[in-house]
Amino acid sequence: MKRVIAIAMQKGGVGKTTTAVNLAASLAATKRRVLLIDLDPQGNTTMGSGVDKSQLERSTCEVLLGECQLADALLPIEHGAGFMLLPANQDLTAAEVRLLTLPIGRETKLRQALAPKRNEFDLVLIDCPPALNMLTVNALVAADSVLIPMQCEYYALEGLSALLSTVEQIRAAVNPALAIEGVLRTMFDPRNNLANEVSAQLIAHFGDKVFRTVIPRNIRLAEAPSFGKPALFHDKESRGALAYLALAGEMIRREEEASGVVRSVAAVAAAPAVATPAAPPVAEGPAEPSVASVSEASEAGQPADSEPTSEVRAVTQAVSAAAPLQAEDRSR
């Protein structure tokens, strides 16, 4: 994949940090090399990954100010599959103030710092602060695309409008290749009429850019940060964990289709004919549910109790082998 994705939204509380941590863990569980960058002075991504933000020796602050190399500040996060983290804490606020005093190049600091290590990772995820400030601008300049977590409410629509305006300005000024990775509906409750109406508006406006995967409201997603781990390694069978696995699968499938790894029907038809006789047709069994089945179940307001895909099963089995859940029974 080798892409940089900024997870950004002007409005707070829409699930940016939850998406960053759980998507990084889900992609890492599929054997992708993932770097997660915490660009929010609150440091919630750092804490949610199991790192104490008050004990950092090097962080995003030092990297942005050029006081250390990116490689020296990275921390390995061992949650079964594992990913790399560039942590952050409140010192990042001071870094932003100092960036604003620079006469030139202040919006490209992150891109420059990331350049030497970029090709060592399949995917770089950047958790942005809930504001369109210099930190967010640095993320958008460094990114190939923007993933927009979106709670289906009115205020989130206003935040989306402001973010899209900023994306257009970044395209025009610094990063013309910046694209919209997709709009992710988070904390979705299908019993809420407003949520369904906003969801319909998003699909009408953005079309295929709206991920089919829907992240439901889920207590396991909310409580996992208190354990310092992604939901996948807190309760791998929870609806929230399965939804982020489905999102990772959908992103991988989109990337494969865009890059031509998945051969189209036309390409197969255009291939040279083989002289050997065709093999007899094989009777098809029941179709295996797609990766999106978890999201469709979530969107319908039903528990994801259908049989998960082979990829999801393989990942959850790997999680069980690498990081077995504690034996104590936790009520959902």
Secondary structure, DSSP 4 states (H G I P E B T S, - for coil): --EEEEE--SSSSSSHHHHHHHHHHHHHHTT--EEEEE--TT-HHHHHTT--GGG-SS-HHHHHTTSS-HHHH-EEE-STT-EEEE---THHHHHHHHHHT-SS-GGGHHHHHHGGGGGG-SEEEEE--SS-SHHHHHHHHH-SEEEEEEESSHHHHHHHHHHHHHHHHHHHHT-TT-EEEEEEEEEE-TT-HHHHHHHHHHHHHHGGGEEEEEEE--HHHHHGGGGTS-GGGT-TTSHHHHHHHHHHHHHHHHHHHHHT-S--HHHHHHSPPPSSPPPPPPPP-SPPPPTTHHHHHHHTT----SPPPHHHHHHHHHHHHHSPPPSS----
